[in-house]
Structures are given as structure tokens and as C-alpha cells.
Amino acid sequence: MGTEKFLASLAGTGKQYYPLQAKADGSTLHFQAKGPNSNLGSSHRDYGIAVDITAPSELVKWVSEQKGKVKSFASNSVAYVSMQGRVRYGLVHVQAKGTKLNKGYGTSFSFTDESLASFLNKVLAPVPPEDDEDDEEEEEEEEEEEEANAKLT
């Protein structure tokens, strides 16, 4: 699998995520992740996986405006924002640090992509399965964090 390490939830729930990176590209976000080569069709890359998703304009804008961009896994382009993902309720759930969009730490969003979900399930397989009901607790903690941050500003 390489040297990728699991990452802790930015909401402080202790749930484990896998490193991703994404860049804004028109009205889409282009995601990359390092990991095992698998039979993922057109999403397969030598380094792992790459997928494009159509995203809301405010999210694409947020990604394009973030500082501290990282290098592409496929070229020397430095245009990607570090993120982390896992599968939650059958969707790809992503968290990213940065300027506040919808979370105190930056942003959190979910989307459907079978290839990326399959990849994340494979790389996170060593992590004990999580009960999706626990995700309600994570959402509540994220909301509490947002409320606390709102009181500080």
C-alpha cells in the first residue's frame, strides 16, 4: 500500500481517514490518492487513483483559494489541496483544513463516486469497521465545534 498513514478526523471523533488531495478544475474537483494498484478502470493510475467530480461552485472556489498547495502525483504541478476521506453512509466523505467554509477547521462534504469509495474501502480495510450510527455523534460534535467557533468570532 505504500507509506500512506491513516489520519484522525478533523472533527476530533477519532475516526480514521485516508490522505487525498484535490484541485479545482473548472466546475469539477480532481481528486488523487496514493495506494494500491487495483482494477478501477479509467480511475486507475500507477500511483493509485484519480477521479473527477462535479462540485458546487462555492466548494470549487474554496479549493482554488486555499494556500499551501501540494504537488500532483502525476506531474510537477503544484495545485492540490491536502484532504482526507473515508466512506460514510455509502458516500465518499471528505474533510479538509483551510479557511472556514462550512466547518471550523475548513470544510467537510460528501459525494458519490464508486471508484473512489471502492479504493477507500480497500485501503482502510485494516481499520475496524465503523458503525454508521456513530457518524451522528461525529456530526453533532462538528456542529458543537462550529457553534463554539462562532462564539469566538
C-alpha positions as CSV (number, residue, x, y, z in Angstrom):
1,M,0.0,0.0,0.0
2,G,2.9,2.4,0.3
3,T,3.7,4.6,3.2
4,E,0.4,6.4,3.5
5,K,-0.8,6.7,7.0
6,F,-4.3,6.9,8.4
7,L,-5.4,10.3,9.6
8,A,-7.6,11.3,12.5
9,S,-10.9,13.0,11.9
10,L,-10.6,16.8,11.9
11,A,-13.8,16.9,14.0
12,G,-12.0,15.2,16.8
13,T,-14.1,12.0,16.8
14,G,-11.1,9.6,16.5
15,K,-12.4,8.1,13.2
16,Q,-9.7,7.3,10.7
17,Y,-9.4,8.8,7.3
18,Y,-7.1,8.3,4.3
19,P,-5.0,11.0,2.7
20,L,-6.4,12.5,-0.5
21,Q,-5.6,15.7,-2.5
22,A,-7.8,17.7,-4.8
23,K,-7.6,20.6,-7.2
24,A,-10.2,22.9,-8.7
25,D,-10.6,22.4,-12.5
26,G,-13.4,24.4,-14.0
27,S,-16.6,23.2,-12.3
28,T,-15.0,20.0,-11.1
29,L,-12.7,18.8,-8.4
30,H,-9.9,16.4,-9.5
31,F,-9.0,14.0,-6.7
32,Q,-5.8,12.0,-6.4
33,A,-4.8,9.3,-3.8
34,K,-1.7,7.1,-3.5
35,G,-2.2,3.5,-2.8
36,P,-2.5,0.0,-4.3
37,N,-2.9,-0.5,-8.0
38,S,-6.3,-2.2,-8.5
39,N,-8.8,-2.8,-11.3
40,L,-10.5,0.5,-11.1
41,G,-11.0,1.1,-14.9
42,S,-10.3,4.6,-16.1
43,S,-9.7,5.8,-12.5
44,H,-6.7,3.6,-12.1
45,R,-3.3,5.3,-12.0
46,D,0.2,4.0,-11.4
47,Y,0.3,5.9,-8.1
48,G,-3.2,4.8,-7.1
49,I,-6.4,6.6,-8.2
50,A,-7.7,9.8,-9.8
51,V,-11.3,10.8,-10.1
52,D,-13.2,14.0,-11.2
53,I,-16.5,15.1,-9.5
54,T,-18.8,17.9,-10.4
55,A,-18.9,20.2,-7.3
56,P,-20.8,23.2,-6.2
57,S,-19.2,26.5,-7.3
58,E,-18.6,27.6,-3.7
59,L,-16.6,24.4,-3.0
60,V,-14.6,24.7,-6.2
61,K,-13.8,28.3,-5.4
62,W,-12.8,27.4,-1.8
63,V,-10.4,24.8,-3.1
64,S,-8.9,27.2,-5.6
65,E,-8.3,29.9,-2.9
66,Q,-6.6,27.7,-0.3
67,K,-2.9,28.3,0.5
68,G,-0.2,25.6,1.0
69,K,-0.9,23.7,-2.2
70,V,0.9,20.3,-2.8
71,K,2.4,18.7,-5.8
72,S,0.5,16.4,-8.2
73,F,1.2,12.7,-8.0
74,A,1.3,12.7,-11.8
75,S,3.3,15.8,-12.7
76,N,5.3,18.7,-11.2
77,S,2.1,20.9,-11.0
78,V,1.7,22.4,-7.5
79,A,-2.1,22.9,-7.4
80,Y,-3.6,20.4,-5.0
81,V,-5.1,20.9,-1.5
82,S,-4.4,18.2,1.1
83,M,-7.6,16.4,2.2
84,Q,-8.7,13.2,3.8
85,G,-11.5,10.8,3.1
86,R,-13.4,7.7,4.2
87,V,-16.7,6.0,3.2
88,R,-19.7,7.1,5.3
89,Y,-23.3,6.1,4.6
90,G,-22.0,4.6,1.3
91,L,-20.7,8.1,0.2
92,V,-17.2,9.4,0.0
93,H,-16.8,11.7,3.0
94,V,-14.0,14.3,2.8
95,Q,-12.6,16.7,5.3
96,A,-10.0,19.5,4.6
97,K,-8.3,22.1,6.7
98,G,-8.3,25.7,5.5
99,T,-10.3,28.9,5.7
100,K,-13.7,28.3,7.2
101,L,-16.3,27.2,4.6
102,N,-18.8,25.0,6.5
103,K,-16.7,23.8,9.4
104,G,-14.5,25.5,11.9
105,Y,-11.5,23.6,10.6
106,G,-12.3,24.3,6.9
107,T,-14.7,22.1,5.1
108,S,-16.5,18.7,5.1
109,F,-18.5,17.3,2.3
110,S,-19.7,14.0,0.8
111,F,-20.3,12.8,-2.7
112,T,-20.9,9.6,-4.7
113,D,-18.1,8.0,-6.6
114,E,-18.0,4.2,-6.8
115,S,-14.3,4.0,-7.8
116,L,-13.0,6.3,-5.0
117,A,-15.3,4.6,-2.5
118,S,-14.0,1.2,-3.5
119,F,-10.4,2.4,-3.3
120,L,-11.0,3.9,0.2
121,N,-12.7,0.7,1.4
122,K,-9.7,-1.2,0.2
123,V,-7.0,1.0,1.8
124,L,-8.9,1.4,5.0
125,A,-9.7,-2.3,5.3
126,P,-7.2,-2.8,8.2
127,V,-9.2,-0.3,10.2
128,P,-12.0,-2.0,12.2
129,P,-15.4,-1.4,10.6
130,E,-17.3,1.6,12.0
131,D,-21.0,1.7,12.7
132,D,-22.5,4.4,10.6
133,E,-24.7,5.3,13.6
134,D,-21.5,6.7,15.2
135,D,-21.5,9.2,12.4
136,E,-24.4,11.0,14.0
137,E,-22.1,11.6,17.0
138,E,-19.4,13.0,14.7
139,E,-21.9,15.3,13.0
140,E,-23.1,16.5,16.4
141,E,-19.5,17.1,17.5
142,E,-18.8,19.1,14.3
143,E,-21.9,21.2,14.9
144,E,-20.8,21.9,18.5
145,E,-17.4,22.8,17.3
146,E,-18.9,25.2,14.8
147,E,-21.1,26.8,17.5
148,A,-18.1,27.2,19.8
149,N,-16.0,28.8,17.0
150,A,-18.9,31.1,16.1
151,K,-18.9,32.4,19.7
152,L,-15.2,33.1,19.4
153,T,-15.5,35.3,16.3
